[in-house]
Amino acid sequence: MGLADGRLTPVLRGHRKITPQVGEAIHAVHAECLHRSRVGMKTKERMIHQFVREKFGTEAEKKIPHYTTLLTVWKEWFGPEGGRQRYLRSAAAVNTGGSTVTITRPGQVVVLDTTPFAVKLRDDVFGEPISVDLTLGLDAFTHSLVAFRLTPESDSSIEVAMLLRDVMLPLPMRPDWTPEMEWHYPGVPSALVTELAGYPVAGRPFFAPEMVTSDHGSVYKNHHLVQVARTMGTVVLPARVMRAQDKAACERAFSGIQSLLLELLLGYRGRDVADRGADPEEDAVWTVDEAEHLLATWIVGIWQNRRLDQYAPAWDPGGRHSPNTLFAAAAARDGIALQIPDASLYHHFLPAHFVKIHGRRGVKIGGLWYGGDHPVLGGLGPLPSPRSGRHRGKWVVHRDPRDCRQVFIELAGQWHSLPWNGLPTGEDVLAFSDARVQQVLREAARAGLKPRDDTELLPVLLDLIGARTPVGSWPSQMTKTERSERAREVARARAAERDRQSPPARFHCPLRHGRPSSSARTGRPSTRNGAVGAKPRLTSRSPHRPDSVTACVSARCSCCPTPTTSPTPNPRRKDRSDRRDRDVAVRPDWPRSGPRHRGRLASLVPHPQAVRAGAGDRPRGLRPAEPAQ
């Protein structure tokens, strides 16, 4: 190995056939083509000739190189420009910056992105086919899929916050996983990791991310995520607007998951409407929980051990490497920081509300009062908080927007749960989200109610969620929109309940196997094994399924699979196969921090360069395994 100074590696000086006059013409034509409609390269060549002839004369026009050279130079200077004209115009108007970041270790940069899940799934409440979003967290150094979430229809900031929490937590082993999927990285024995975590740990890296990169979607660019990043001590580094190549590794991971796994499953929707099967909704057999378990097993067992061809490290470009071997090499070189957060991290990641305490009614969050009779608030009384600054005299209360039956407050280092004042004594009310709270308030205002206490809102809430309407709560008596809203409500509450629990307790429910019956898919009573008018069943193979959906949700039984949600269909996003970045400028006045300023948030700066089967046919594709007889 030898060393050479800069005299042997001079800076490239461009093409010698591109004179200053031709270079000026190329830049002028590029600026003009951004303003005009899309034209081909032959037209651009003629415009270059026209510019040089009119500005510098016929002698300078003779020095214009051949079309092939112009095409090569154009791609070197401005890129392939394969996007739509309006997107190219928007991207050219954004200052991309000139800073660079060299990724040298795991956890330095974690890329987040969301895309529609390419397989139609079924919810566990009514068995209806639904669309879900897949949110990924990918480590840019090892290309490990360190976290993912499946959210019915569309995600929100709370799902992204819980995804970042999953990045920091060890992944617990599941009952049907083999010993080869356990923690096996060198330097730290699996017994030690198991002792620190309190449960057997799977072979997936976990760490506290130093930098998080995402697009400019509303679920990533909001005050809640700023609060989460400040709590983690993480730098938020948004990708450049209209520059999907800044998250190329994550986009390629989406494509890999689709081609390696999702295309084999029943209910696959295809890349767009033209490639879609005859009826993917009818072919859907996987539930959200089953798809989540399948994807987690595939990531730990296959993706983490799959060879990386085009993403080999710079120090061994011809070697055979996988995400696990790259993480093992980095662990052997730099060690592993076993920072396992405690259970209180869940409360810190919830949206914060700064409120004052009412002596009799408690605290008011989102139009509802909480903790009116709680002894913790009774001890504080009307005393103001010792907090100063912008929220002087106010107390910090955290609420999970997926389950608004309670809020959380931290006093003297201990977290307390404050129930909603409208909860009836000795009864279990179904969970409801913040969207349902706003609907309750609108219904109360429309009915002319001016409640002085939250107990007056309870009849309106029970009427909305169907807990006190036995006939209306039947799946056959509800519209598809009502079933979708209720399923989404149940699933978000179950997700909040799992996040509050310790990691090993999340996977105690067995998976439901088998395809939902026709009665579950259509909402009509089945006549196959009973008389017409019999009570419709949710699935054909769920012996422990309760007759009442309300009873199962309220009791949170351990014998039933966790129900999932089914959101209200959005016609504008139903057939979209990808999500594009929004043309939103980065705010330069957001707070700043860095590795030397832990506890504060770094500025958000631009990212560096860096088939339905016919009658009698057998469905094709993978489906959940049938239970053993």
N, C-alpha and C positions, 0 to 999 in steps of 0.2 A: 504494500500500500504506500502511495506517495502523496505528497501535498503540493498544491500548485496555487500561486497567487492570482490575482485578478488580471494580470497581463496576458495569461494564457487562456482566459475565459472572458473575453470582452463582451460588452453589452451589445445585443443585436441592434443593428442600425437600419433595419428595414430592407425593402427591396430596392435594388439600384435602378430598376427600370421605372420606379415611381418617382417622377420629378416633383418638385414643390408645386408646380402648377397642376399636375394631375392629382396630387394629394389634396390640394385645396378643392378641386372639382369633386373628388369623392366625398369629402365631408359636406360640401354644399348639397350634393344630390341626396345624401343620406338624410340631411335635415328636411329637405323638400319631400322626400318619400314618406317620412313620418307624418307629415301634414296631409298628404294625398291618400287616396285609396290604395289598396295593395296592388303593386305592379311586379312584373318579373324582372330577372336580372338582365335580360336582353334590353328591356326598356331602360333600365338604369344605365347600361353601357351607352345607349344612344344619348341619354341626358348628359352623361359625362362628356361625350364628344361635343354636344351643343354648348355646354358651359365653357369648355376650353377654346372652342372656335370663336365664340363671341367675346371672351375676356382676354385671350392671349394670342389669337390669330391662328392662321392655318399652319404655320411652322411648328407651333407648340402642339397642334393636334396630331402631327405626324409622329410625335414621341409617345403617344398613348399606347400602352402595351396591349397584348392580345386579350380577348375575352376571358380566357382561362386564368391568366394572371390577375385580371381585375376581380374575378370571382374568388380566387384564393385570398387576395388582400382584403376583400370585403368581409369574408368570414373571419379572418384573423382580427380585424379591427372591430367589427360589430357583432360577431357571432352568427350562428345559422339563421336566426330570426324566423323560426318556424311557427311562432304563435300567431294569434289573430292580430289584425292591424290595431285595433283599439287597445289591446293589452300591451303591444309593443310601444304604442304612443304613451300610455300611462307609465310603463316601466322606464322609458327614457326620461321622463320628467322628474324622476326621483334621484336625489343625490345618494349614491351608494356608499360613499366613504372610501378610504384607502387603507384602513387598518387590517391586520391579519392576525389570526390565532392559530398556533400550531398545537395540535392535540397530541399529548404524549402519555396520558395515563387514564385509567378508567375513572369515570365519574367527573372528569373535567368538563365535558359538555354532554348533556342529555337532551335529545331532540324529541319534542312532543308534536303530535299531529293527529287529526281525526278524519276518518273517511267512512262513508256508508258501508256497512257490512254486506258483502256480496251474496249472502244466503238469507232467504226468508225463514224466520223462526216463528215459533208459536209461544204464546204466553201461557203460564201455568194456571191462570184463573179461569179463563173461558176457552182456551185452546184456539184462539183466533190467530191467523198469520199476521205478523207484525214486522216492521223494519227496525233495525237497530243500528247504532253507530259504534264503530270500533275506534278507540283511542289508544294509541301506542306511546310508550316511552322507550327510546332506543339509546343505548350508550354509544357515542360516536367513535370511541377508540376500539372497543371490542366487538361492536355491532351486536351486542346482547340485547334481547328484548327484556328489559328489566321490569316492566309493568305493562298492564293493559286493562281496559275496562270495556264492557259491552253495556251500552245505555240505550234503552228503548227510544227510538225515533231521533232524539237529539240530546246531546249532553249539555251540561251547564258547568259553572265554575266550581260547584261543590264536587262534581265527579272528577274534575281535573285536580283539585286539591287532594282528594283521596288517592288519586293516582300517584301524585308526588309522595304521599305518605307510604304507599306500597313500595316505591323505589327504595325507601329507607328501611323497610322491614324485611326480615328473612322470610322466604316463602316456605310455609309448612308443608311437610309431606302429606300426601293424601292416601286414603286406605288402599286404593288399587294400584299405587305406584310401586315399581320394583326397586330393590336396593341399589341398582345402577344409577338411579336418578337422585340419590342422596348427595349431600355436600361432600366433594372429593377434591377440593383445591388444595395444593400443597402449602405448607407453612402454618396452617391452622387446622388441627384435627377436627373431625366432625363431632367428636364427643365434647370438645370444648365449645363449639358453636351451639350444640344442642343444650349444653348446660346454661349458657348465657341467654339463649332465646327461650328456653323452657319447653321446647318441643323439637322433634326431629326436623331438620332443615333440608330443603331440596337444593339441588345443584343449580342455582341461579344467583348471579352476583347481586349484592345489595350494598348500598353506600349512600352517603349524603352528597347529593350533586352540588358541584361548585358553580355551574352555569347551566341555565335552561334556555333552550332555543325553541321558538314556536312561530307560527304565522300571526297575522293581525286579526284573527277572529275574535268575536266578542267574548267567547268563553275563556280566552287566554289574556285578553287585554282589558282588565277591569280592576276595580279597587280591591276585590276579594283576593285575587291572585297576587296583587302587590303586597297585601297583608301576609299571605302565606309565604311569599319569597322573603319578606323581612323576618318572619319567624324562623325560617330555615337558614338565614344568612346566605342566600343564593343570589347570584347575579342573573337578572333577566336580560337576555340578548335576543330581541326579535329578529326574525329573518327579514331580508330586504323585501320591500313591497314588489310584487309581481316577479319574484326571483325564486321559483320552485327549486332551482338547483342548490340553494342554500340548505335545503332539507332533502337532498337527493338520496341519502342513505335510508331515511325513513320512508320516502316514497317508494324506493326499491323494495323495502321490507313488506310494504302493503302488497306490491305486485307478487313477491315471492310467496306470501301466505295464500294469495288467491290461486296461483298456479300450482302450488305444491299440496294444498289441502282443500280449499273451499270448492274448487271445481269438481271434486269427487263427491260432494255432498248433495243429497236431495234438497231441492229448493233453491239451487244456485240460480241467480238472476241474470248472469251475464254481465258484460261490460257496459252495455247500453240497451235501449229498448229494441233496436233492430236485431240484436243477438240473443234476446230473451227467449226462453222456452214457451211452450203453449200455455202453461198455467203453473208458474213456480209456486204460487200461493197454495194450490191444491197439493203439490208435491212436498210441501214443507212438513217435516216430521220432527225436527230438532227443536227443543225448547231452549230458552235463553240459558238456563242453568246447565243443560247438557252441552250446549255449544261452548260455554265458558270453561267447563271441565275438559272438553276435548281440546280446545285451544291451549289451555295451560299444560296439558299432558304433551301436546305436540311441541310446544316451545321448549320444555325441559328435556324431553327425550330425543327430539330430532333437530330443531333449529340450533340449539346450543352446541350440538356436536357436528353440525354440517360444515363441510369445507367451504372456506371463503376463497373463491378464485380471484375475482377482480378487486377484493378488499384486503389482499395480503399486506402485512406491515412493510414499511420502507426498509427496515433493517434485515428483512428476509423475504424479498419479493417472490422468490421461486419456491418457498417452503409450503408445507401443508399446514394450514392453520384453521381453527374454528373459533367461535366466540369463547368457548371454554378454555382452549389452549392459550389464547391471547390474554385472558384474565389470569390464568395460572402463571404465565410468564411475567406479567406485570406484578403479580403478588410476590413472586420469587425475587423480583428486582427491588420493589419498593415496599413490600409488606401489605397487609390488609388492616384497615382501620375498622375494628369491630365496634361500631357505634350503633347500638340497638336502642331506639327511643322507647320511652315508657308509654303506657296507655293514655296518659294525659295529652299526648300529641294530637289525638283526635279532637279534643275540645279546642286546642289552640288553632287548629286548621278550620274551624267553623267561622262563618261570618260574624264579625263583632258589631255590637250595637251599643252606643253610649247613651244611657238613659238615667233618669232620676227615680228614686224609690218613693212611691206614694204610700203614706202611712197605713191605709186600709186596703188598697187594691193591688199593691205590689208594683211590678214593672210592666210597661206597655211596650210590646214589640210587634210591629207589623199590624197594628190595629187590635191586638188581643192583649189581655192582662194575664200575668203569670205570678204565681207565688203570693197570692193575697193572704193566705193563712199559714204560710210557711214560717216556722220558728226562726230560720236564719235571717229573713228579712225583718221579722218582728224585733229581733235584737238590735238591728241597725236603726230602725225607726226612720224618721225623716232626716237623719244626719247626712250631710253631703259627703261625697267621696274626697279623699285627700289629693286626688289628681288635680294637676294644674295644667295650664296651657289652653289649647283649643277646646278641650272637653273638660273644662274646669268644673269640679264638683259633681261629675257624672260617674256612674258605675259602668263597668264593662260587662255586658251580658252576651253570651254566644248562643246561637240557635241554628239547628240543622234545618235548612229549608225543605228537606225531604220528609221531615216528621215534626210538625209544629205543635205536638201535644205537650212539649216541655222545652225549657231553655236551661242553660247552664251558667252558673256564676262561680268565680273563684274567689275564695276568702281565706286568707291566712294559709295559702298554699294548698288548700283542699277544695275540690270541685263539688258543688251542690246542684241538684236537679230541682228546678222550680216548675211544678205542673201548671197547666192552663186552668184558670179559675172556673171555666165552664165545664170541666170534666165532672160527670155525676159520680157521687160517692158509691163505691162498691160495684161499679159497672166498668166494662172495658170498651172504650170507644175506638172505632177504627182509626188508623192513622190517616192524617191528611197533610198535604203540602202547603206551601205558601200560596201557590196558585189557587188552591181550593179556599184558602182564607179570604183572598180578595173576592172570590165568587160569593162566599157567604156574606161578606159586607155589602156587596152590590145587591144581593137578593133581599137582605134586610132593609136596605134603603128603598128598594123598589116597593116593598110591602108596607112602607111607612113606619117601620119600627125605629124607635130611638132608645135603644137599650141602655139602662144605667148599669147593668151587670152582665157578665158574659153568659150567665145561665139563660138569658133570654135569646141568645144566639144559638143555643144548643138545638132547639127544634128545627131551625133552618139548616144547620149543619147535618143533622140526622136525615132530613128530607133529601139533601143533596147527595149524600153518600149512600143512601138506600138502606141504612141499618134498621129503620123502623117501617119499611115498606116490604112485607114478605112477598107479595105478588110481583111488585116491580123489580125486586132484586133477582128474580129468576132470569137466567140468560136468555130464555126464549121470549121473555116479555120486554127485554131491553133492546134499544137500538144499538147498532154497531158503534156509534160514537160514544154512547154511554158506557158500553162494555170496555171500550178502549180507554176512556178516562179512568174508570175504576181500576182496571188492570195496571195502568201506569201508577196510580196512587198507591196500590198495594206493593208494587215492586220497589218503588223508591223508598217506602218505609222499611221494607225488608233489608234493602241495602244499607240504610242508616243503622238498623239494628245490628247487622253484621259488622259494620265499622266500629260500633261501640264495644263489641265483644273482643276478646282476645283472639289472635289469629287461629289457633287450633279449633276454636268453637265455630268457625265459619262453615265448615264442611261436614257437619254431623248428619245432615239429611241425605238419605239415599237418592240416587238419580231415578227419575221415572223413565221406564223403558217402554217402547212401543209407540205406534202411531196413534194420534188422537182419533177417536171414533168420528163417524160422520155427524153424529149429533152434536159433538163438541165443536166441529168446524162450522156447521151451518146454524147451530142454535135451535134446531128442531128436534122433537122427541124421536128416538130411534124405535123402530118396530121390529128389529132383528131378534132381540131376545126379550120381548115384552109386548104388552098390548099398546095400541095407539093411545097416546096421551100420558104414557108413563113419564116419570120424572127424568129429564135429560141428564145424562152422565157426562162428566168432563172428559174422561179418557176411557179407553176400552181396557186398559190394563193398569189400574191403580186401585188395588184392593183396600188400601187404607185411606182413600180419598173421602173426605167428609161430604155429607149431602149438602151442607150449607157452606157456601164460600165464606160467609160472614163469620161462622163459627171457627173455621180454620184460621182465618186471619187474626181473629181476636185471641185465640188460645195460643197461637204460634207453636203448634205441635211439632215434635221432633220426628214424627213418622212420615210427614208429607214433604215433598220437595218444595223448595222456596218458590212462591209464585213470582211472576215477573210482570212487567208492565206492558201496556199496549197504548201508545199515545194516540192523540187525535191525528188522523192522517193529514199531511200537508201537501196539497196538490202541486205546489211549486217545487217541492223537493222530492216527490215520489219517485221520479225516474232519473234523478240526477246520479251519475256514476262517479262523480268526483266533486271535491270541494275546492273552490278557487280562493286564493288569497284576496282579501279585500284591500282596496286602494286607500289605506288609511295612513296618514303621515304620523311619524313618531313624535311624541311630545318631548321637546328638549328640556322641559322644566320639571320632569319627574325627579324624585329624590335619588340620591347617589350613595353608593357604598362599594365595597370590594373586599378582597381577602384581608386587607389591612384594616377594614372598618366593619368588622362583624357586628351584626345587630341592626345595620341599616341596609338600605336597598341601593344597588348600583343603578346608574342611569341606564335607561333603555336606549341603546345606540344601534345604528344599523348594523346588521350582521356582516362580517368580513367576507371577502371572496372565498372565500373558502368552498226435463221434457215431459212436459206432462205426458204420461203413458196413456195409450189408447185403451178403449174398453177391452178388458181381458188381458192387457199387456202387464208385464211385471215391471214395477218401477226400477229404474237404474240409479246407481249411486250408493254411497254409504248411508247408513241409517243407524240409529241406536240399536245396540244388541238386545235381543229378546231375553227376558228373564228365564233362568233355568227352571224347568218343570220339576 
